[in-house]
Amino acid sequence: MTLDTAKQLAAWKAAEFIESGQIVGLGTGSTAVFFIDALIERCQKGLRVRAVPSSRHSSDRAAAGGIEILDINSAPRIDITVDGADEIDPKKRMIKGRGGAHVREKILAVSSGEMVVVIDETKLVDRLGKARLPVEILFYGSPATRQKVEDLGFEGKWRMNEDGTLFITENGNLLFDIAFESPPVDPESVHAQLIAIPGVVDTGFFFGIAGRIVIGYSDGSVKVRD
């Protein structure tokens, strides 16, 4: 069984948590696609939900499946958000942002009653930092901001599109992907250092946000951790 299939099975399990009448936050990326598709199928069988997406792609996919879309600024509440993670450690600390929407995903997650995280087994790590850490940076003054990040000893590169152009977030900003030489001992300290730099919008570190974790395994099993 492929890891994508394991992740898909986990996403389908997470879709079982959703109840009629709920407002559901939608993450961005391959895991979110699996969950949205599972949610659409449940809605076709009678489930009634509304959704608040973290990106245009997630919005378009859910809307095409008949799910009513709400803007986060007009949603009366968000009951539950379901999203993936690039890494998650035993303390439920995460690195997110491979889909390029981590700032919106974080806002959505902390505005929700619960964030359910859907992953395959390879995303479980003892220490965060093998994955690249995305840092969203304002376009204005971005070379100077990048220099300040590098002055702290963090090396990385601007995220690029396949055609060689700069990746621009839906917030109109750039992403600087940090590659750690080794996983940081204190990721909270790294986040604090980075977020203190003027021009840095946010990092892909998520602390104290994850609720239930749904893990898909290559043997076809799915486990839920509270």
Beta strands, then each sheet from edge to edge (+ up, - down):
strand 1: 23-26
strand 2: 50-53
strand 3: 68-69
strand 4: 80-83
strand 5: 87-88
strand 6: 94-95
strand 7: 115-120
strand 8: 133-137
strand 9: 156-158
strand 10: 174-178
strand 11: 200-203
strand 12: 205-206
strand 13: 210-216
strand 14: 222-225
sheet 1: 3+ 2+ 1+ 4+ 7+ 13+ 14-
sheet 2: 5+ 6- 12+
sheet 3: 9+ 10- 8+ 11-
end
